[in-house]
Amino acid sequence: MINDLIPMIDATVSHHSDRNHRAMAGTPWGGWQTLQVTLNHLDTFAYIGGFSTGLPQDINRVTSDPAGFTRR
């Protein structure tokens, strides 16, 4: 995702490619994968949607400092 897919999209599609214009979301298993990718790359994603999934322990990095998350 980070090393292959996003750079390929950035190189071939006309769009805003900064953090403030990047989101990822998914449901059940895709929601879990979304949380695993995005919470480990908060500098890359401004919007995260993990629906119908269990929350990983890493969610504390967002919920413990929501203002810090939005400043990245």
Secondary structure as a PSIPRED ss2 file (coil, helix, strand):
# PSIPRED VFORMAT (PSIPRED V4.0)

   1 M C   1.000  0.000  0.000
   2 I C   1.000  0.000  0.000
   3 N C   1.000  0.000  0.000
   4 D C   1.000  0.000  0.000
   5 L H   0.000  1.000  0.000
   6 I H   0.000  1.000  0.000
   7 P H   0.000  1.000  0.000
   8 M H   0.000  1.000  0.000
   9 I H   0.000  1.000  0.000
  10 D H   0.000  1.000  0.000
  11 A H   0.000  1.000  0.000
  12 T H   0.000  1.000  0.000
  13 V C   1.000  0.000  0.000
  14 S C   1.000  0.000  0.000
  15 H C   1.000  0.000  0.000
  16 H C   1.000  0.000  0.000
  17 S C   1.000  0.000  0.000
  18 D C   1.000  0.000  0.000
  19 R H   0.000  1.000  0.000
  20 N H   0.000  1.000  0.000
  21 H H   0.000  1.000  0.000
  22 R C   1.000  0.000  0.000
  23 A E   0.000  0.000  1.000
  24 M E   0.000  0.000  1.000
  25 A E   0.000  0.000  1.000
  26 G E   0.000  0.000  1.000
  27 T C   1.000  0.000  0.000
  28 P H   0.000  1.000  0.000
  29 W H   0.000  1.000  0.000
  30 G H   0.000  1.000  0.000
  31 G H   0.000  1.000  0.000
  32 W H   0.000  1.000  0.000
  33 Q H   0.000  1.000  0.000
  34 T H   0.000  1.000  0.000
  35 L H   0.000  1.000  0.000
  36 Q H   0.000  1.000  0.000
  37 V H   0.000  1.000  0.000
  38 T H   0.000  1.000  0.000
  39 L H   0.000  1.000  0.000
  40 N C   1.000  0.000  0.000
  41 H C   1.000  0.000  0.000
  42 L C   1.000  0.000  0.000
  43 D C   1.000  0.000  0.000
  44 T C   1.000  0.000  0.000
  45 F C   1.000  0.000  0.000
  46 A C   1.000  0.000  0.000
  47 Y E   0.000  0.000  1.000
  48 I E   0.000  0.000  1.000
  49 G E   0.000  0.000  1.000
  50 G E   0.000  0.000  1.000
  51 F C   1.000  0.000  0.000
  52 S C   1.000  0.000  0.000
  53 T C   1.000  0.000  0.000
  54 G C   1.000  0.000  0.000
  55 L C   1.000  0.000  0.000
  56 P C   1.000  0.000  0.000
  57 Q H   0.000  1.000  0.000
  58 D H   0.000  1.000  0.000
  59 I H   0.000  1.000  0.000
  60 N H   0.000  1.000  0.000
  61 R H   0.000  1.000  0.000
  62 V H   0.000  1.000  0.000
  63 T H   0.000  1.000  0.000
  64 S C   1.000  0.000  0.000
  65 D C   1.000  0.000  0.000
  66 P H   0.000  1.000  0.000
  67 A H   0.000  1.000  0.000
  68 G H   0.000  1.000  0.000
  69 F H   0.000  1.000  0.000
  70 T H   0.000  1.000  0.000
  71 R H   0.000  1.000  0.000
  72 R C   1.000  0.000  0.000
